[in-house]
Amino acid sequence: MGTRDDEYDYLFKVVLIGDSGVGKSNLLSRFTRNEFNLESKSTIGVEFATRSIQVDGKTIKAQIWDTAGQERYRAITSAYYRGAVGALLVYDIAKHLTYENVERWLKELRDHADNKIVIMLVGNKSDLRHLRAVPTDEARAFAEKNGLSFIETSALDSTNVEAAFQTILTEIYRIVSQTQMSDRRENDMSPSNNVVPIHVPPTTENKPKMQCCQNI
């Protein structure tokens, strides 16, 4: 017997990228298990978790991948990005260097991932307001300039974590479903390219003239 978790309409792979220590693993655990670990250690290699949400009556299963931000794990890059339709590019609002490195992560993403991947810039640890080093407006302007969506989150107190994943998964679903609809329309229309239109003349033209008219 399949479990409820096996029943879904769409399966979307979403990757978490960004420097080590920005809170990627806690964003993952907060969204998929509603857990937060203050003692969270750096991720070694790759891990992923899943969660299903509802969008327009469809069940979307998100497979969210988290990888180490350290340089020594960069060899897994191509396999990590393969098949990904969404990415959360995460930085720490209290550490400006993690924000400065966003540009490098974005380049890597665009070098290795599908060019239609949906990308969201995420300023994590918004609970550290007193330590803020990255102004919200600056990050939002960067996101707009690079065609990214943008949100600030806190895995610690759950602020906007749900919204971040819901937003990116809904956007992916909209793109995928629109593509499917346009493909279907093209397929529906394609047979008509081989059809020769047949013009049937109106039947009234073939009717014999009424006798009464000939007797006038």
C-alpha positions, 0 to 999 in steps of 0.5 A: 500500500502506498502512503499518502506521501507517495500521492502527488501531482508534481514533484519539484526539486529545489536546492538551497545554496549559499555560504556555510553557516547562513542557516540553510539546514535549519530552513530545511528542517523548519519547513519540512519538520517544523524543527530548529536546532541551535546546535546545528553543525555544518552539513557534510555532503548533501542531504534532502527532505520532502514535504507536500503542499497544495496549490490550486487543488494539486499536490506539489511534493517538494524535494528540497536539497541542502548542501555544504557551503564549503569549497571542498564539497564543490565537486558535487555541484553538477549532480546537485543542480541536475533536475532542480527547478527552483533555488533558494539563495541564502545569506545571513543578514548579520554577516555582510560577507555572506551577502557579498558572496551571493553574486558568486553563488548566483553565477554558479547557479546559472552556470550549472542549473537549467536556465529556467530555474526559479531563484529566490534570494533569502535573507535569513536570521531576520531575528538578529535585527540588532546585528543587521549588516545587510539593509533590506532595501539593498538586497531587494534592489539586487534581487530586482536587478537580477530577476530574483524574488526576495524575502527575509526569513528566520528559521529560529522563530519561523518568520516567513519560512513557510511563505518563502517555500510556498511562494517559490513552489507556487511560482514553479507550479504556475510556470510548469502548468502554463508550459504544459497548457501551451504544449497541449494547445500545440499538440491539439492544433498540429493535426490540423496542419495536415487536414485539407478543408472541405467546403460543402456548398449550401444545399439550397443551391442544388434544389430544383426551382419550384414549379410555380415559378416556371408557370408565371 
